[in-house]
Structures are given as structure tokens and as C-alpha cells.
Amino acid sequence: MPRRRDPRAPAVVHRTTRVALRVTPGQRRRCFGLLRSAGDVWACVLEVNAWRRRRRHPPLAGYQKLCRELSASGPGTFAELDSTGARSVLRRFSDAWFAAAKRRKAGDLSARFPRRRRGLVPVRWYHGTFTRDGHRVRIPTAKGTAPVWVRLAREIPYPAKQVRSVTLLCEGGRLFLDVTAEIPITVYPAGEGPDPARVAGVDLGIIHPYAVAGPGGEALLVSGRAIRAEHRMHLVDTKARQRAVARRAPKPGQRGSRRWRQYRIRARRVEARHRRRVRQAQHEAAGTVVSWAVGQRIGVLHVGDPRGVLQIPAGRRHNLRLRQWQIGRLLQILTDKATLAGITLRLVNERGTSSTCPTCRQRVPKPRGRTLTCPHCQFSGHRDLVAAASIAARTPGGGPTIPTALPVLPGMVTHRRAGRHLPGAGRSRRDPRRPLGQREGQFGPLWPAPPISGGESLAHTARIHNNPPDTR
């Protein structure tokens, strides 16, 4: 039964951190054996449901029914995987099934039930089943087998009494441990906590992941150009590696060589490293926003919801930008950190905020740069901050598209950067993926200018007017 919480206890949120593992070859072999056994549990559930579907029986999706089916299989069926780890796989399957059923009931026919096999499935153990000893964690195994002790690459940032579960998983061929803990919401001294009457607007973007406009003309701009450069350089590097191995790539249906398997392992490692770099930069950007809001004593954040752009039909270039933008993850990270700091986050309609003048309320053509200039009243300001100021004045919960109050335009702007750990982010560092002799902002080689025949220019003669104007 779930543990009941004392109503007088402070509110808590669940936070998860990912820690790499330092294992010996034997420990690595046993950990991957646990993940493969979890994949066998997943495959068995799929087989049982396929068998019941052919006989027109209702599927087994409830957690209790799946646990009864697991107990009937007997001990030792899934190698060293214990019953707690196997039940965590059943919980994952049940949650995925009912989440898909809920989406389909709401009208989303693109939602699919879990019917695909998975070779490696993460395994979770809850509080009381594992042991933590400094940098070492004891992972339980099946009865009659020795437990697995693994060493962590760094210290867990949570106290031992707050840790509630650990999850063993594999990403890019490396083993990690996700540690989940209950963290109490921050309690401030009297008169120093967030004020619910102080509202700030947050505009999400690609160049600036977060643009915040607060009360009193204070504003914050978080630059994400290093994240965008990381996406671009990773794409260039991936295409270059694919061109290099295109000739020796196995044909469809042909088994690859050892060299090809090593290349695929290397590619997965590079992809995983790229995802970790971007994820860390996104957390840094959200942490900067929350820290700034705590310093300004802001109690409510109105965040513009830009997920409507996902429904706009566009080309591959636009779709690539949206995929790399990761709107849902930015909202989730900001919500998590704001909740931990005691700040309320509300989604509002952000349509038209970047193309509407805040003073005369006239429609402004989309600017080519970052400055919004109104041709009607000659107003000029940063486009993202103008949008954030308009979002702060809007009604949450799908309110009217016209602001209900006049936005407070920013006068003092604080600039911060996200992703200082990325290659090439600092002045003294250079991205090793960028070719030598290449300037910043270019992603191709510098080709020499074409030769000019006869020593004359092939361009049209420019019409230059140097005569002074006639003042008569």
C-alpha cells in the first residue's frame, strides 16, 4: 500500500539525477544480464497479450493481474532478476498501456499501445530493497545469487534518507543509475519568499530559450546560441561520418562486419554524449531563470505555450528546428525547478505576442532580426522581451488573445549564457569538430574565389550617385 504522508509535513517534489557507473567487466556483464532479463519480462507480457488477442480475450494490462501472472511463472524464470525488478517492468508496461488508452479515448488516434519488443528495459528498485554505502550501491538480485555492488562515478547529491528509488539503465552503451529522491519545497524566511502578487512573463525560443520580463522593468535574456551551435556541429559531424563509411555500409538484410559494428557503437556513444550536453545546458538555462525569479521575489510565472507551431505544415528544415527545440522538455524542466523553489507556473496563449506592438496594439510585420520596430508609432524594442512582457499581462488558462492589462516594458536587461560546458563556447576553447581555418558562424570549408578571365569583373556595373543633391 502507498505510504501516507502526514498533512502537517512540508510539501515535497520528486527529483531524479543520473549518475554514471564504474564497473568491472564482470559487473558490467551482470548488469547487462539484468537489463536483458527485464527485456524478457517485457517480451513475455507481449506474448501473453498476443495469445489472448488471437483468442479474443481481454488483454492483461492491470498491474495486479500482471503480478499474478508473474508469480505463476515461478522463481528463477528470468535469471538473476528478482521479483522487485520484474514488477517494476510490469509497472512500466501497465503505465504505458493505460496512458495510450487515455490518449485514444480523448481522440488521439496516433497513440499506440506497447507492442514492440525491447532488448534492454530499465529496472527499478524501491526504498528498502537496495543499499547505499558512500560511492557504492548494492543492487539486489534473485534468491540464491550474489548481489551486485556497483561504484558510482560521482557522489549522489541527495541525502540517503531522501532517496526513494534507483533505476538501472543503458544509454549509448554506457550504464547509468537514475536516483530519485523526495526533496522538500524551499521554505523562505518571513518577507523574503516569492510574492504571488509579482508576476513575470516567460517567452520560449530557439536563440533565447527563456526571455523573462518581470515587474518594475526588470528583464532576463538567456542566450542559447551555444546550444544551437552544438546541434549544428553535431549534425555536420554525423553527416561527415556517414559519408566516410557509406561505401562499406552493409546492404539491407546483410550482416555487418566487426568494423561496422564498432562504428555503430561509436555512433551511439556520440549521440548519447550530444544528448547529455544539450540536456545539461537546458537545466542550466532553467536554473538561471528560477534563480533570477527568486532574487526578484516573483511568485507567478506566466509561460507562453508555443506548442501550436507543431501543427503548422512546413518543410524538413522547419521540422528539424522544432525537433531540436524540445519545447516539452523546456517546459518540464522549468516547471520542476519552479515548483521546487515555491513559484507557481501557468501556461498562457502566446499567439501574436512577438508581432504585436505593445503600445498601439497594431500588427507588426515579422522582423528579420531581434529588434521589433513598429511602423505606426515608431516603437522599438527587443522582440523576445516584448513578447515576454505581453505574456505577463495575459490571462492564463486559454484566456483572450488581447492582453487584459498594459505590459510593463523592460528597462534593465540581465544577460546570461547557457551551455558554457559545450565545446567552443568560451573564447579560449575551440570546437574540435570545426575544421581549421573556418570562421565562427560557418559550417563549410572556405573555398577560394573563382578565377576571373581577362582580369575584369563579371558583375554588373554598379550605379553609384556621388553628385551632391541640388538644394536650389
DABELWO-V271369 format. One record per helix or strand of 2 or more residues. SS is the DSSP state (a for helix, b for strand). FROM is the first residue (numbers start at 1). TO is the last residue. Records with the same first field share a line. If there is no record, write none. Layout:
SS = FROM-TO + FROM-TO
//
This chain:
b = 12-22 + 123-126 + 131-133 + 136-139 + 148-152 + 163-171 + 174-184 + 195-204 + 210-213 + 218-223 + 298-305 + 344-349 + 371-373 + 380-382 + 412-417
a = 25-54 + 63-73 + 83-105 + 160-162 + 215-217 + 225-244 + 258-295 + 307-311 + 316-325 + 327-340 + 383-392 + 453-455
//
